[in-house]
Amino acid sequence: MTGSCWRLLAALWLIFVAQTGLRGQDRGEDRTPFLPPKLERLRALPLRKPGRIPVSPNLPPQFPGVPGTTIFKQMVNAAGTIFSGRVTAIGRVPLSPGQAASSTTITFQVERAMRGVSAGETLTIHEWAGLWTSGERYRIGESVLLFLYPPGKSGLTSPVAGPMGRFAMDSQGRILMNGQHSASMVADPILGRRTVIPYAAFALAVRRSSREE
């Protein structure tokens, strides 16, 4: 075979190889990523409205929570009655004829009074029975200091801000701050960072907050 024939065959071979490579490159560029068959895009589940917590009929208004005001001052401002006393009786009565709901009655012998009652008075309050069921209970003979909302239309009341409005007392009449009280009132100049507070100091804190209204 002459040299010219070899050159012709070589040229034809180069053309064939070039066309084959270009077709392979085109197929690579058009290739789509592998996806498992029948893969569907995840859909966001519809949001459900949170269930409402049952509330008692005609309860006093909720704790206001005014921004920029200390927790203790807000409690003082919201309370209709502030006193310390001893629990002498506990009962349960219907709210009114024809109503299924009932209230728990707690009777106190008022020992010291700051607002709404007088020292030496016998005070009976009515709380929605659901509070007792949820664990907010009293026992006869215990001493407490309470911040109570003004009674609602049905005569019901409850501690201001729930457990925050109730303080235990020791045998010497001192107020005992639990962990929630201490954490919430750490910035108060009188109550902050204290776990046992003499009644006189606590009453001073109440008067100071009342003057700041």
Steps between C-alpha positions, in 0.01 A plus 500: 500500500637839398568782739211706363256218584629479858456873540143479368410218743653689794299811416175301483581336837557836670168634368315192634661527847423873527130453414466213750653710781275794430187283516615358834560851638154612392341207682694586818383861497137402449508240776269585791583405860373162612187509710331200657182406317172657621682745727255768608574835653425520868200707585474719808242368741215740570534679831247410763352760723614438857227391734385757750554439867164495676449804716253556778192715453539864601852470635681824588706656217834345413828627633577815295873449440583862413840522322766698682340447842636264765302184566443591863365844415261347246375258764444781749313706239276209398405386852174602664589327827839441663523335840659224702298254700427145605264262323215402734245329272460360147173421324329474164175659381316547167558836333127561466180295458486324165874514435710184490822682582595536863743696709736415781463713810804572714464678832792689654563660833668822385807570711659791313336710233645721229203558269128426482455337844568568866718315748296263718229464235363163392512494121339240273597501133348307209731344242400311185503130585724433200789671679475247782487215249810632323700490823461850646387377841503608862503306823344594829753654738751620240609865497521684170538849362275565202464750220141452379326644197184704566204257481336457160129517418434163662698589809798285399856598569845338468864584579653763272709335228408156631763347732698825493233667713526249783781489757556249778588622849702345779413480869665839562278677247774539241425473129666210319601561139492192277717458191247665269466802727875543536566471126225745407582761764878490488510866387283629786711716737334357812397146406773412252735210580326418828320179591368593846361851550373657824142620475600863560740495202238337277237756602751777421546357150121502452471863615788608278342338196163657586653849517654448154162448335 
